């Protein structure tokens, strides 16, 4: 599955199939949450949260691709990501775009 953040793919004529999306809500376990809160006192990268968000983006992207494949898509254009805090230490990540078929 080809993913691009543009509304076209050079050299390809596209048939739009519709919007596709994938989402997930992820959190870290209590031990990691507490250790990361101490890290905020001294500053620096919050590696456990960074890892959590990377995992969440990957899962949301995978789910978006599965939805596109079910529609018979060859690619997804205009891929975008959005995230929102759901509660302390938990975030929702959504990937969305337009499923297209090559003509």
C-alpha positions as CSV (number, residue, x, y, z in Angstrom):
1,X,0.0,0.0,0.0
2,X,1.4,3.3,-1.1
3,X,0.9,6.2,1.4
4,X,1.6,9.8,0.5
5,X,0.7,13.2,2.1
6,X,0.0,14.9,-1.2
7,X,-3.2,14.9,-3.2
8,X,-1.6,13.2,-6.2
9,X,0.9,10.6,-7.2
10,X,3.2,11.7,-10.0
11,X,2.6,9.7,-13.2
12,X,-0.6,8.1,-11.9
13,X,-4.2,8.8,-12.8
14,X,-6.3,8.3,-9.7
15,X,-9.9,7.2,-9.0
16,X,-11.0,8.4,-5.6
17,X,-12.7,5.7,-3.5
18,X,-13.4,7.5,-0.3
19,X,-12.1,8.5,3.1
20,X,-10.3,5.9,5.2
21,X,-9.2,6.1,8.8
22,X,-7.7,4.1,11.6
23,X,-7.4,4.9,15.2
24,X,-6.2,3.6,18.6
25,X,-6.0,4.7,22.2
26,X,-2.8,3.8,23.9
27,X,-1.4,4.2,27.5
28,X,1.6,3.2,29.4
29,X,1.5,1.2,32.6
30,X,1.5,2.9,36.0
31,X,5.3,2.3,36.6
32,X,6.3,4.0,33.4
33,X,3.8,6.8,34.0
34,X,5.3,7.5,37.4
35,X,8.9,7.4,36.1
36,X,8.0,9.8,33.3
37,X,6.4,12.2,35.7
38,X,9.7,12.4,37.6
39,X,11.5,13.1,34.3
40,X,9.4,16.2,33.8
41,X,11.1,17.7,36.9
42,X,14.5,17.7,35.3
43,X,13.6,18.0,31.7
44,X,14.6,15.9,28.6
45,X,12.9,13.5,26.3
46,X,10.1,11.4,27.7
47,X,11.2,8.2,25.9
48,X,8.4,5.9,27.2
49,X,5.8,8.4,25.9
50,X,7.6,8.8,22.6
51,X,7.6,5.0,22.2
52,X,3.9,4.9,23.0
53,X,3.1,7.5,20.4
54,X,5.2,5.8,17.7
55,X,3.4,2.5,18.5
56,X,0.0,4.2,18.3
57,X,0.8,5.9,15.0
58,X,2.0,2.6,13.5
59,X,-1.2,0.8,14.7
60,X,-3.5,3.6,13.4
61,X,-1.7,3.6,10.1
62,X,-2.1,-0.2,9.8
63,X,-5.8,0.0,10.5
64,X,-6.2,2.8,7.9
65,X,-4.4,0.6,5.3
66,X,-6.6,-2.4,6.1
67,X,-9.7,-0.3,5.6
68,X,-8.3,1.0,2.2
69,X,-7.4,-2.6,1.1
70,X,-11.0,-3.7,1.9
71,X,-12.1,-1.0,-0.5
72,X,-9.7,-2.3,-3.2
73,X,-7.4,0.7,-3.0
74,X,-3.9,0.8,-4.4
75,X,-2.8,3.8,-2.3
76,X,-3.9,6.4,0.2
77,X,-3.3,10.1,-0.6
78,X,-3.5,13.1,1.7
79,X,-2.5,11.0,4.7
80,X,-2.8,13.0,8.0
81,X,-2.4,12.2,11.7
82,X,-4.3,13.7,14.6
83,X,-3.8,13.0,18.3
84,X,-5.6,14.0,21.5
85,X,-5.1,13.3,25.2
86,X,-7.9,11.1,26.5
87,X,-6.7,11.1,30.1
88,X,-3.4,11.4,32.0
89,X,-1.0,9.1,30.3
90,X,-3.3,8.0,27.5
91,X,-3.7,9.4,24.0
92,X,-5.8,8.7,20.9
93,X,-4.1,8.7,17.6
94,X,-6.0,8.8,14.3
95,X,-4.6,8.3,10.8
96,X,-6.8,9.3,7.9
97,X,-6.7,10.0,4.2
98,X,-8.3,9.3,0.8
99,X,-8.2,5.8,-0.6
100,X,-7.5,5.7,-4.4
101,X,-7.2,3.2,-7.2
102,X,-4.8,3.6,-10.1
103,X,-6.5,3.8,-13.5
